[in-house]
Amino acid sequence: MGFIPDEVVIQILARLPVKPLFRTKTVCKLWYGLPSDEYFIKLYNEESAKNPMVLIELINSTESKSSFVFVDNSRGVSEFSLDFLLEKVKIRASCNGLLCCSSIAVKGVYYVCNPMTREFKVLPRCRARPLTLFYPDGEATIVGLASDLSRNKFNVVLAGFQLTSSHRQDGTFACLVFDSDSNKWRKFVTFQEHNFTHMNRNQVVFVNGSLHWLTGSCSYILMLDLNYDVWRKISLPDEVRYGTGNRVYLLECDGCLSLIQISDTWMKIWVMKDYERELWHMVDKVSLGCIKGLVHGIFPITQTGEHVFLASHKQVLMYHRTSRVWKEMFAVKNSDTLPLWFSAHAFRSTIVPCN
């Protein structure tokens, strides 16, 4: 075989899944050092951003058992496990290859882990007053994870209404932020009222150094600036805000804030092109005639400029925006499993430390 330049080899290896990549470390000294090389990590994470995945926790309602799968456009469906955490956990948030999980047995115990490298960190217990209990989880109203790949750091956010000693809300919306650099929690409060449904609080988007949630009324986006610990409201497009009969979902698209608006017949994709002036542009309008019977049960999970992944009660669908073709990527066989949109998260395979 002829000589292959190192740069070509690096480009090839940057397109491998994490597990096969780590197995190649035994080949030679160059390959051994790649997963810890700053240039290679940046290249690998940039490539992974082009290949979104859907992470699903399959919850068997009759047997009270859970299993986990990735649904990937290029590699199909693969199983994975969180058994390295040594206890049962619930996935609360996903961001740039990291997961924030909460202990099922002990309330207030949180983990941040990379399921690909099986690294994890147990977060120190926070001594602040508990936040509002939210059925059925009995935990903070909203949980957010911000994984900053450029700085190799992460933040975990717990937010909700504070409880008094008599377990009543005192009207104070409190926010607890864990910073991986300092390994400490910080707290700040506000007196604004916010409304979140179960699914709205699960769809949290990290862009521009801030976390974003769509409020339950779909009247605005609530943004948390992690650099200054400031909450801010972001307006929705007029068509979305004043429209009727639509469902709205908050996603990320190639580093930008995005909304997906679904009616009985159309799926419209909006992207915020100017973050400071809050200028939205509709970048695609998709007919839903091909999946007419599934429209009322689909829930967008993740997207890029090319693909949109959506979960229904029993399926994961992918829409290719260039070819305008729908494809079933995964289907549940067990009728006892809870709806997939109930426990589906956006994911991407990255090399990012969490401890």
Secondary structure by P-SEA (a helix, b strand, c coil): cccccaaaaaaaaaaccaaaaaaacccccccccccccaaaaaaaaaaaaabbbbbbbcccccccbbbbbbbbccccbbbbbcccccbbbbbccccccbbbbbbcccccbbbbbcccccbbbbcccccccccccccccccccbbbbbbbcccccbbbbbbcbbbcccccccccbbbbbbbccccbbbbbbbcbbbbbcccccccccccccbbbbbcccccbbbbbccccbbbbbbbccccccccccbbbbbbbcccbbbbbbbcccbbbbbbbccccccccccccccccccccccccccccccccccbbbbbcccbbbbbbccccbbbbccccccccccccccbbbbbbbcccccc
